[in-house]
Amino acid sequence: MINFISSQDFEKETAVLQRRFPHFSEGLDSFKRICEKHFHPIRPQQVIAPGKLHRVKDSDSCTVWKVEMAVKNLKSNQFPRIWFAVKGPTLVFLCARTHIDNYDNNEVDRMALDISTSFF
C-alpha cells in the first residue's frame, strides 16, 4: 500500500485545476490507483508508459518524477503535468501545472526538487 501525501503547493494548484477542469479529481483518483501498482514497494508492475513518465532526479533521499495525468474531456496535449516524489511506500505530490498556462518546465522541476527536500 502506498501512502499518499500532498504538499501545500500541490493542494493550492489542484484546487485551481479542479475549478477549471471538472473531471480533474477523477483523474487524480485514477492516477493514485495506477501508482499503487507501478510504485508498489515490493512487487512493482509497469503500468505507466515510459513516454508519459519522466524521471526528474534520482537521489539517495527519493526519486522525483513528472507525469502527464489523463483527465476526461481534455486533449492529450492539455493533460495536467504532476510532479511527485517516491521513496519506498511514500508518494508525495509536489506540483501540478498545465501547458494551457504555458509554464516554464525547468522552473517547475527546480520547485519540485525544493519541495521534495522538505519531505525526505
Buried (B, 14 or more C-beta within 10 A) or exposed (E): EBEBBBBEBBEEBBEEBBEEBEBBEEBBEBBEEBBBBBBBEEEEEEBBEEEEBBEBBEEEEBBBBBBBBBBEEBEEEEBBBBBBBBBEEBBBBBBBBBEBEEBEEEEBBEBBBEBBEEBB
